[in-house]
Amino acid sequence: MKFARALGLSLMLLSAVRCSSQSSGTERTTPIPVELPSAGAKPSALLPPSATADAKPVSPDAHEFDGFKLGDNYGDKVLVREPYQKPCDDDPIDNKQQRFMVYGALPCRGRSFPEATTVAFFLAFADDKEERFKQPIEAFAWLGGNYFASRSSFPVRTGELAEVADKALGPVQLSFPLEEKGVSLQVRRHSERVWSLTEGGRTVGFAVGKMPNDAEREPWRALLEMYRRYTKPSKE
């Protein structure tokens, strides 16, 4: 008797639940499977517009330039041989954070660097007269000519279209103008330590190594001055 009464109560409750579901419009639906992207997938919209499928950042440490590379001791590996024995000038820059060693494509103190190329070394700074040149090369730049085209494995030459540099060095991550007295260059960072400089849509120089992300900092202003005064712009 008790069992029958309990069974009847259960049937009544089940019927009430069904009625409640129907009155509220609730229906049981079959879940639709959603295909998720794999962990390695990246939306193409996140890539910069200039990126190409085969554009990969270039590491400056992978390249040697005329027998030297970033981090080498400038005094021991560079200054001791031609055509580097007589720099045009050397100056402390950026509040004595670096020493700027330069060679002009055009006559600078009666000397010119070969193949119409301006060259600049940014050294770790040292005040000591005996040690000031025996410092590691923190950054290196060349402008105008192509002295290093046959003396390094760097994949781009000056005079190339900017798009060619983008494909060889990787997409542009940061860009800003350098302007002074009618000269206007565009500085373009391809990776943390690889930069190209363009004028009129063509490359006129490159810099590798430790350089600031600010056009007003002295390393870029000094390089612009060397281009404006001592570099024969590429006519290609």
N, C-alpha and C positions, 0 to 999 in steps of 0.2 A: 504493500500500500504506500509506504513512504517512498519506495523507489519510483513508482508510477507518478506520484505527486512531484518528485524532483525532476523527472524527465519532462513532465508537462511544463514546469517552470522554465527549464532550459530552452524548450521549443518556443515558448512565448518571448523570451529575451532575444533569441536569434531572429525571430520575425520582426521584432521592434528595431533591431539594428539594421535589417535590410530595408525596412520602410524609411528609416532615417536617412540612409545613404541615397535612396531613390529620390526623396524629397529635396535633398540638398544638391542634386545634380552631379554628385561625385561618381565617377566611373573608374574602374581599374584599367590602366593602360599599360601596354607593353613598352619597356624602356627602349629608346632608339640608340643604337651603338654610335659613339663618337670616335672618329679616328684622330688621335693625337699625334703631333709631329714628333719625330725622334729627338733624343736629347741633343744631338749635334746640329739639328736644323736651325738656320738663322733666316729671319725674314729679309728678303732682298731690299726692302724699303729702308732698312737700317744702314745700308752701305752708302757712303758718300756718292753723289752723282758721278764723280769722275772715276770711280772705281771700275776696274775691268776684271774679268774672271781670272786672268793670269797675272794681275798686278800684285806683287808681294813686296813688303818692305825690305829694303836693302840694309844689311848691317855694315857700318863703316869699318868694323874691326876685321871684316873679311878681305879688305883690300889693302894692298901695299902701293905706295905712290913713290916712284923713282927711288926705291930702296929704303923707304921709311914708312912707318904706320903710326896711327894714334897710340899715345902712351910711350913712344920711344923718347930717349934722351936727345933733345935737339942739339945740344953742344957736341955730343959724341957721334951722333949718326948723320947730322945734316950740315952743321956749320963748318965742319972740317973739310968739305969738298966743294968743288965747282958744280953748279953755278951759285952755290949758297954761301960762299965764304965772305962775301961783302954785302950784307943787307943794306937797303936804303936807309932804314931807321929802326930803332927799337924804343918803345915807350911803355911805361906802366899805364894801364887803363883800368876802368871800372873800379875806382878806389883801391888800386893796387891789388886787385884780385887776380889779374893776369898781366903778362908781358906780351906786347904786340910787336912781332918781328915781320918786316915787310920788304918786298922786292917789287919794283914797278915795271910795268910793260913799257912805259915811256920813260925817258931819262929822269932819274931821281938821284940827285947828288952825283950826276955824271955817270950813272950806271943804269943799264936796262936788263931786265930778265929776258931770256930767250923766247922766241916764238910768240912775241906780243902778248905774253901772259903776265898778269899780276899775281903774286903769291903772298899769302899772309899766314903766319903761324901765331897761335894763341898758346902761350906757355903758362904753366903754373908760376906764380910770382915768387921771386926771391930777391932780397935786397942786397945780399952779399955779392961784391964785385966778382969774386972768383967763381961763384956758383950760379950767378943769375941766368946764364945761358944753358947751364947743365940741368935743365928741368924737363919734365915730361911734356910732350905735345898734347894739349887738351883739346884743341880744335885746329883745323886747317882749312884754308879756302883758296880758290883760284878763280880769276876773273879774266874775261876777254878772250885770250888765246887758248890753244889746245896743246900746250906743252905736255900735259899728263895723259893725253889720249893714247899715246904710244908707250907710255911709261907706267901704266897701271891697268888694272882690270875693271876700273869703274865703268859702268855700262852706258853712260851718256856723255856726249861732247857738248861744248858750248856751240851756239848757233842752231841747235835743234829746236823744233817746235815744242812748246810747253807740253802738249799732249804726249809727245814721245817720251819726255822726262817722266810724266805721270805713269806711263805704262811700264817703264823700266825701273822706277824707284818706288812705285806704290802711290796710292791716292793721296791727295793733298789733305792734311789734317788741320793745318793752320796757315793763314796767309795774311800779310800786312804790307803796306807800301813803305818804301824808303824814298824820301824826296828831299832834294836840296839844289837850289840854283839851277833850275831847269832840267835836272836829271831826276827821273822817276823809275825806280826799280820795284819789282814785286818780290817779296821774300816768301817762299813757300816751303813749309815743313812737310816732308813725306813720312818721316818716322821721328823718333825722339832725337836722333843725332844725324839726320840727313836732310839737307836743305838745297833747294835750287833757287837761283835768282833769275828773273826774267825781265825783259824790256821789249815792249811791242809784241808780246806773244812768243818770243824766242828766248832760250836760255843764254845768259851772258856770264854765268858763274855758278859755282857750287860751294857749299861748306859742309864739312863733316865734323862731328864731335860736339863738345859742350858749348852751346850757344843759347842766349836768352830768348824767351818768347815775346820780347818787348822791343819794338822798333826804336824806342828812345834810349835804350841801354847803349853804352859806349862801344861795345864790340861791333854792333851793326853800324853805328854812326862812323866809326873809324874805317870800316870796310867800304862804306859808301864814299867816303872822302878819297880813298885809294882808287875807286872806280872812276870818280869824277875827274881827278887830277892826273892820275898816272896810268890809266888803262885805255888802250885803243879799242873802242867798242867793236864787236863783231859786225861785219857787214853782210854776213851770209843770210 
